[in-house]
């Protein structure tokens, strides 16, 4: 069972943090929680 990372907030910081975490540990399970309808993907 791998490690889990939960990120609260889908603004610019959330997805960029998720991408950096996956680069450092590809086996990491990342979940992003966002209250709105859209998650930023520009980062």
Biopython code that builds the backbone (N, CA, C, O; Angstrom):
import numpy as np
from Bio.PDB.StructureBuilder import StructureBuilder

atoms = [
    (1, "UNK", "N", (0.853, -1.173, 0.000)),
    (1, "UNK", "CA", (0.000, 0.000, 0.000)),
    (1, "UNK", "C", (0.900, 1.239, 0.000)),
    (1, "UNK", "O", (1.794, 1.368, 0.837)),
    (2, "UNK", "N", (0.650, 2.152, -0.957)),
    (2, "UNK", "CA", (1.464, 3.349, -1.089)),
    (2, "UNK", "C", (1.009, 4.459, -0.162)),
    (2, "UNK", "O", (0.011, 4.336, 0.547)),
    (3, "UNK", "N", (1.753, 5.528, -0.185)),
    (3, "UNK", "CA", (1.421, 6.699, 0.610)),
    (3, "UNK", "C", (0.337, 7.508, -0.090)),
    (3, "UNK", "O", (0.218, 7.481, -1.315)),
    (4, "UNK", "N", (-0.448, 8.222, 0.698)),
    (4, "UNK", "CA", (-1.524, 9.060, 0.187)),
    (4, "UNK", "C", (-1.244, 10.516, 0.510)),
    (4, "UNK", "O", (-0.727, 10.840, 1.580)),
    (5, "UNK", "N", (-1.590, 11.391, -0.427)),
    (5, "UNK", "CA", (-1.485, 12.835, -0.223)),
    (5, "UNK", "C", (-2.818, 13.445, -0.612)),
    (5, "UNK", "O", (-3.296, 13.232, -1.726)),
    (6, "UNK", "N", (-3.425, 14.204, 0.297)),
    (6, "UNK", "CA", (-4.673, 14.901, 0.014)),
    (6, "UNK", "C", (-4.371, 16.396, -0.014)),
    (6, "UNK", "O", (-3.830, 16.948, 0.944)),
    (7, "UNK", "N", (-4.725, 17.040, -1.116)),
    (7, "UNK", "CA", (-4.524, 18.472, -1.283)),
    (7, "UNK", "C", (-5.886, 19.139, -1.289)),
    (7, "UNK", "O", (-6.759, 18.775, -2.077)),
    (8, "UNK", "N", (-6.067, 20.115, -0.413)),
    (8, "UNK", "CA", (-7.326, 20.847, -0.334)),
    (8, "UNK", "C", (-7.154, 22.147, -1.100)),
    (8, "UNK", "O", (-6.345, 22.999, -0.732)),
    (9, "UNK", "N", (-7.925, 22.289, -2.171)),
    (9, "UNK", "CA", (-7.867, 23.504, -2.990)),
    (9, "UNK", "C", (-7.353, 23.192, -4.385)),
    (9, "UNK", "O", (-6.284, 22.604, -4.554)),
    (10, "UNK", "N", (-8.120, 23.590, -5.364)),
    (10, "UNK", "CA", (-7.764, 23.311, -6.748)),
    (10, "UNK", "C", (-7.339, 24.538, -7.518)),
    (10, "UNK", "O", (-7.373, 24.543, -8.748)),
    (11, "UNK", "N", (-6.936, 25.589, -6.803)),
    (11, "UNK", "CA", (-6.413, 26.777, -7.483)),
    (11, "UNK", "C", (-5.058, 26.456, -8.092)),
    (11, "UNK", "O", (-4.723, 25.285, -8.271)),
    (12, "UNK", "N", (-4.288, 27.461, -8.408)),
    (12, "UNK", "CA", (-2.993, 27.242, -9.065)),
    (12, "UNK", "C", (-2.030, 26.445, -8.198)),
    (12, "UNK", "O", (-1.229, 25.669, -8.720)),
    (13, "UNK", "N", (-2.095, 26.623, -6.883)),
    (13, "UNK", "CA", (-1.155, 25.939, -5.997)),
    (13, "UNK", "C", (-1.403, 24.448, -5.853)),
    (13, "UNK", "O", (-0.452, 23.677, -5.726)),
    (14, "UNK", "N", (-2.659, 24.029, -5.869)),
    (14, "UNK", "CA", (-2.989, 22.614, -5.664)),
    (14, "UNK", "C", (-2.417, 21.688, -6.719)),
    (14, "UNK", "O", (-1.668, 20.770, -6.385)),
    (15, "UNK", "N", (-2.751, 21.904, -7.997)),
    (15, "UNK", "CA", (-2.225, 21.024, -9.044)),
    (15, "UNK", "C", (-0.707, 21.090, -9.194)),
    (15, "UNK", "O", (-0.080, 20.078, -9.506)),
    (16, "UNK", "N", (-0.107, 22.253, -8.980)),
    (16, "UNK", "CA", (1.349, 22.330, -9.100)),
    (16, "UNK", "C", (2.019, 21.577, -7.952)),
    (16, "UNK", "O", (3.070, 20.965, -8.143)),
    (17, "UNK", "N", (1.420, 21.618, -6.767)),
    (17, "UNK", "CA", (1.934, 20.832, -5.652)),
    (17, "UNK", "C", (1.778, 19.344, -5.921)),
    (17, "UNK", "O", (2.679, 18.562, -5.618)),
    (18, "UNK", "N", (0.653, 18.949, -6.482)),
    (18, "UNK", "CA", (0.435, 17.543, -6.819)),
    (18, "UNK", "C", (1.451, 17.056, -7.849)),
    (18, "UNK", "O", (1.983, 15.952, -7.729)),
    (19, "UNK", "N", (1.718, 17.875, -8.854)),
    (19, "UNK", "CA", (2.680, 17.493, -9.888)),
    (19, "UNK", "C", (4.080, 17.344, -9.299)),
    (19, "UNK", "O", (4.792, 16.396, -9.633)),
    (20, "UNK", "N", (4.476, 18.254, -8.441)),
    (20, "UNK", "CA", (5.801, 18.178, -7.810)),
    (20, "UNK", "C", (5.903, 16.944, -6.914)),
    (20, "UNK", "O", (6.927, 16.261, -6.903)),
    (21, "UNK", "N", (4.847, 16.664, -6.170)),
    (21, "UNK", "CA", (4.847, 15.480, -5.306)),
    (21, "UNK", "C", (4.974, 14.196, -6.134)),
    (21, "UNK", "O", (5.701, 13.282, -5.745)),
    (22, "UNK", "N", (4.276, 14.122, -7.265)),
    (22, "UNK", "CA", (4.357, 12.930, -8.129)),
    (22, "UNK", "C", (5.728, 12.801, -8.781)),
    (22, "UNK", "O", (6.203, 11.687, -9.001)),
    (23, "UNK", "N", (6.376, 13.935, -9.095)),
    (23, "UNK", "CA", (7.733, 13.869, -9.642)),
    (23, "UNK", "C", (8.700, 13.304, -8.614)),
    (23, "UNK", "O", (9.595, 12.528, -8.949)),
    (24, "UNK", "N", (8.513, 13.699, -7.361)),
    (24, "UNK", "CA", (9.409, 13.218, -6.299)),
    (24, "UNK", "C", (9.142, 11.772, -5.914)),
    (24, "UNK", "O", (10.069, 11.039, -5.572)),
    (25, "UNK", "N", (7.863, 11.352, -5.969)),
    (25, "UNK", "CA", (7.497, 9.974, -5.602)),
    (25, "UNK", "C", (6.377, 9.501, -6.530)),
    (25, "UNK", "O", (5.201, 9.720, -6.238)),
    (26, "UNK", "N", (6.730, 8.856, -7.647)),
    (26, "UNK", "CA", (5.721, 8.425, -8.626)),
    (26, "UNK", "C", (4.684, 7.434, -8.088)),
    (26, "UNK", "O", (3.605, 7.304, -8.665)),
    (27, "UNK", "N", (4.991, 6.743, -7.004)),
    (27, "UNK", "CA", (4.042, 5.766, -6.455)),
    (27, "UNK", "C", (3.017, 6.414, -5.518)),
    (27, "UNK", "O", (2.136, 5.728, -5.000)),
    (28, "UNK", "N", (3.125, 7.708, -5.300)),
    (28, "UNK", "CA", (2.244, 8.436, -4.398)),
    (28, "UNK", "C", (0.828, 8.512, -4.960)),
    (28, "UNK", "O", (0.643, 8.753, -6.153)),
    (29, "UNK", "N", (-0.160, 8.309, -4.111)),
    (29, "UNK", "CA", (-1.570, 8.479, -4.484)),
    (29, "UNK", "C", (-1.988, 9.888, -4.109)),
    (29, "UNK", "O", (-2.004, 10.233, -2.927)),
    (30, "UNK", "N", (-2.331, 10.714, -5.101)),
    (30, "UNK", "CA", (-2.668, 12.117, -4.863)),
    (30, "UNK", "C", (-4.155, 12.346, -5.124)),
    (30, "UNK", "O", (-4.687, 11.939, -6.157)),
    (31, "UNK", "N", (-4.812, 13.003, -4.174)),
    (31, "UNK", "CA", (-6.218, 13.385, -4.315)),
    (31, "UNK", "C", (-6.311, 14.887, -4.093)),
    (31, "UNK", "O", (-5.795, 15.411, -3.105)),
    (32, "UNK", "N", (-6.974, 15.578, -5.023)),
    (32, "UNK", "CA", (-7.193, 17.011, -4.889)),
    (32, "UNK", "C", (-8.676, 17.248, -4.621)),
    (32, "UNK", "O", (-9.532, 16.788, -5.377)),
    (33, "UNK", "N", (-8.969, 17.962, -3.552)),
    (33, "UNK", "CA", (-10.353, 18.297, -3.214)),
    (33, "UNK", "C", (-10.611, 19.754, -3.574)),
    (33, "UNK", "O", (-9.871, 20.648, -3.165)),
    (34, "UNK", "N", (-11.667, 19.981, -4.342)),
    (34, "UNK", "CA", (-12.028, 21.330, -4.769)),
    (34, "UNK", "C", (-13.541, 21.490, -4.618)),
    (34, "UNK", "O", (-14.306, 20.636, -5.068)),
    (35, "UNK", "N", (-13.960, 22.553, -4.002)),
    (35, "UNK", "CA", (-15.388, 22.801, -3.771)),
    (35, "UNK", "C", (-16.099, 23.241, -5.052)),
    (35, "UNK", "O", (-17.264, 22.903, -5.258)),
    (36, "UNK", "N", (-15.412, 23.984, -5.904)),
    (36, "UNK", "CA", (-16.033, 24.497, -7.119)),
    (36, "UNK", "C", (-16.125, 23.449, -8.218)),
    (36, "UNK", "O", (-15.822, 22.274, -8.009)),
    (37, "UNK", "N", (-16.548, 23.900, -9.390)),
    (37, "UNK", "CA", (-16.740, 22.996, -10.518)),
    (37, "UNK", "C", (-15.450, 22.739, -11.310)),
    (37, "UNK", "O", (-15.369, 21.758, -12.049)),
    (38, "UNK", "N", (-14.454, 23.600, -11.166)),
    (38, "UNK", "CA", (-13.266, 23.505, -12.014)),
    (38, "UNK", "C", (-11.987, 23.469, -11.182)),
    (38, "UNK", "O", (-11.893, 24.104, -10.132)),
    (39, "UNK", "N", (-11.013, 22.718, -11.669)),
    (39, "UNK", "CA", (-9.690, 22.652, -11.056)),
    (39, "UNK", "C", (-8.722, 23.298, -12.042)),
    (39, "UNK", "O", (-8.795, 23.041, -13.243)),
    (40, "UNK", "N", (-7.824, 24.128, -11.543)),
    (40, "UNK", "CA", (-6.840, 24.788, -12.398)),
    (40, "UNK", "C", (-5.889, 23.745, -12.987)),
    (40, "UNK", "O", (-5.409, 22.864, -12.273)),
    (41, "UNK", "N", (-5.623, 23.846, -14.272)),
    (41, "UNK", "CA", (-4.666, 22.937, -14.899)),
    (41, "UNK", "C", (-3.587, 23.731, -15.641)),
    (41, "UNK", "O", (-2.782, 23.146, -16.366)),
    (42, "UNK", "N", (-3.562, 25.038, -15.471)),
    (42, "UNK", "CA", (-2.604, 25.873, -16.159)),
    (42, "UNK", "C", (-1.174, 25.654, -15.656)),
    (42, "UNK", "O", (-0.212, 25.848, -16.399)),
    (43, "UNK", "N", (-1.048, 25.253, -14.405)),
    (43, "UNK", "CA", (0.286, 25.059, -13.823)),
    (43, "UNK", "C", (0.947, 23.877, -14.479)),
    (43, "UNK", "O", (2.080, 23.536, -14.139)),
]
sb = StructureBuilder()
sb.init_structure("model")
sb.init_model(0)
sb.init_chain("A")
sb.init_seg("    ")
for serial, (resi, resn, name, xyz) in enumerate(atoms, 1):
    if name == "N":
        sb.init_residue(resn, " ", resi, " ")
    sb.init_atom(name, np.array(xyz, "f"), 0.0, 1.0, " ", f" {name:<3s}", serial, name[0])
structure = sb.get_structure()
